[in-house]
Amino acid sequence: MKEYQQRSLIAIAMIIFGVVVVVILNVFINDTFLKARIIGFDIETGSYIYSIQSMMWIVFFIALGELLYRVLFIKRNEKIFQKSYLPEDDYAMIEVSELAEISKAIKQDAKVTGSLAEFIQKLLMQFQTSRSIEQTLSMLNAQLEMKSNTIDLNYNIIRYLSWLIPTLGFIGTVVGIANALAYAGKVNGQGATFVADLTQKLAVAFDTTLVALVMSAIVVFLTHIIQGREESHLTQIGQYCLDNFINKLYIN
């Protein structure tokens, strides 16, 4: 299955999961004021479906879906990394006659983007073409730099979503304050519950930003952890290729 298909399926699944979470929160939270603060439940109309808070929950789970895809990608490449394609003995050498056998062994796994097998395949091609260890080392450095940039680019959508969530929260706060002011102007300070109702509306407005900031903090924290793990794995690949391929090449 292609990358964009996997990401699309995960995104759709997380959207559905987000909708289910919002529905569950609506069913099991009995306190209407708390419900309004968490999922934007409108006490007057009894609706939450079109609230900004509900949209925030959906975006939050889409971001978690993107992070889940990155975790699956890392786990797949770590599984490939556990295979012994190259001689790992400190005194072993790789002769030119052995390169064809190594190439055959990694052929299938080399199709996985960013995997150890892909790195080795490109290094093999470079060495077979140039017969130069220096040029092969330059190829390794270039591949590591390019993959590092690719990793950073892969997290752009997640960084955007982590920005979008608090932005939606601020929009919800502005809309909530506007609605509260409109309510205050409409009732003109009359009624025994005026102050309580106005305070409640303002509390819901400000809590929209609070909930959004908590969501964003979770996404940013997980992003740093997962991206760090992916970059660490790339470093391991580079070290493995240097120790067990570049440094062990033997030219007759």
N, C-alpha and C positions, 0 to 999 in steps of 0.2 A: 504494500500500500504506500502511495506517495506521501511526502511530508505534508503537503497542503490538505490532502484528504484526511489524514490522521488529525491534524490540528482542527479541521472543520468539524469532524465527528466529536472530538473532545469538547469543542466550544458549544456545539448544540446540546450535548449531554449536560454540560455545566449550566447552560441557560435553563434547561428543564429542571435540573436539580435546584437552581436558585428559585424558580417559581414555586417548586414544591416546598422549599424552606419557608418562603414568605407565607404560603397558605397554611403551613403547620403553625407558624408563629401566630397567625391570625386566629386559628382555631383554639390554641392552647393558652394563649395569654388572655386572661379574663379582665384584667384591669385595662379599661379603654384608654386611659391617660398614658399608661406605659406602652400600650400597643401603638398609640399615635406617635410616641417618641421614637419607637424602634422601626416600625414599618410604614409610618405616615398615615395611620388610620384616621379617616375624617369622621369625627364624632357626630357631626351634623348629618352627613349623608350616609354614613355607615359603609363607606367605600375606601379601599386602599390600593386598588388595581393600578390607577394612573398616578400614584404619588411619586414624588422624587425619591423618597426613601426606597421604594420598591425598585426603582431603576438603579439606585446605588447598589442594592443587593445583587442584581443581575450582573452589573459590571464587575462587582467584587468576585463573583464566582467565575466569570469569564477569565479574569486575571489568574485565579487559582487554576483554571483549566490550562492556561498557557504555561504556568509553572509546572503543572503535572506533566505536560508534554516534554518539557526540558528534563525533568527527572527521569522519565522513561527513556529519553534519548541517551542520557548519561549512563543509565543502568545497562542499556544495550551495548554501548561502547566499552563499558567496564568489563562486561562478560567476554567480549572479544579480546580485551587486553589480557585476560587470564590464560589465553592459549599461548603455547610456546612455539612461536614461528621460527625463532632464531636460537642459535646455541647460546646458552647463558653461562656456560662454564668460563671462568676467567682466562683460561689458557687456550680456549678454542679459537680457531680462525675460520673465516669463510672464504673459500676459494671460488674462482669464477665458475668453475664447473658445477658448483652447488646452487647457483642462483636460479637456474631453471626449475629445480625442485622446490625451492622456497616460493617462487612465483606461482607454481601450481597449487601449493598448499594454501596460499592466501587468496586465491582467485575469487572465491565466493564471498568471503568476508570483506574483500576490498571494495565491494559495491556500497558498503555502509559509509556514509559521509562522516568524516571526522574520526574514523576508527584507526586503530593501530595498523590494521591491514592495509588501509588506503595509503597511509604514510609510507609503509615499507614498499608497496607497489611502485609508488612514484620515485622513491629512492633507487629501487632496482632499475627502473627505466632510465633514470638519469645516469647511473653508473654504467649500464650496458651500452649507453650511447657514447658517453665521454671517456670511459675507463679512467676517470679522474676522481680520486677521493676528495680533493679540495672542492671540486664542483658539486659533488654529491652532498658535502657538508653545507655548501651554500644553498643547495636546494632544500635541505632540512630546515635551515634557518628561515628561508623564505616561506616555507610551508607553515612553520610555527607562527610567524608573524601574521600571515594571511588568515589562519584559523583563529588566532586571537582576536583579530578585527571582526571576523565573522561571528564569533561568540558574542562580542559586544553588540553587534547589529541585531542579533537574534533576540536580544532583550529590549529592543526599542519599543515594541508594542506593549510589553509589560510595564515599562517606565511610563508610557503614555497613559495606560489604564490607572496606574498608581497616582498620576496627576489628575486624571479625569474624576476619580472618586471624590476627593475633597472639593474639586470645582463644583460638582453636582451638589455637594453638601452646602457650599457657600450660596449657590443659587437657591437651594431650598430654604436657607435661612433668610435670604432677601425676600423671597416670595412669602414666607411665613410672617415676617415683620410687616410686609405690605398688607397682608390679609388681616393682621391684628390691628393695624392702624385704621384700615377700612371698617373693621368691626367697631372700633372705638368711636369713629365718626358717625357710624350708623345709629348706635344706641345712645350717643351723647352723654355717656356716663350715668345713664339711668339704670335702675334695676339693682336689686340687692346682691346679685352675683356678678356684677360687672367687673369688679377688680379681680375676682377669682378666675373668671372666664378669660379676661385679657392676659393675666399672668400665665395661664395655662397655654394659651396660643403662642405667647412669646417663648415659653419654655420648650414647646415642641419645635419652634423655629430654630432656636439655638442648638437644641439637641440633634438636629439634622446634621449640622457641622461636626458635632462631637462624634456621632456614629461614623461619619465619613472619615474623620481623622483616625479613628481606631482601625477601620478597615484598611486605610492607606498604610498605616504603620505596619500592619500585619503583612501586607503585600510587599512592602519595601524590605522588611526584615527577611522574609522568605526569599526574595530576589537576591539579596546579598549572599545568603547561605548557599543557594543553588548555583548561582553564577560562580561563586568562589570554588565550589566543588568541581564545576565544569572546567574552569581554568586550571585547577590543580591537576585534573586528569590529563589535560593537554600538556602540562609540564612533565608528567610522568611518561607520556608517549615520547616526547622529545628526548628525555634522558635515556629511555629504553633504546631508542633508535641510535643514539650516540654511542652508548655503551656496548650494544650487542650487534650493531651493523657497521657503523662508520669506523669504529676503532678496531674491528675485527676483519675488515676487508684485507684480503691478501692477493697481491698481484704478482704473478710469476715473472 
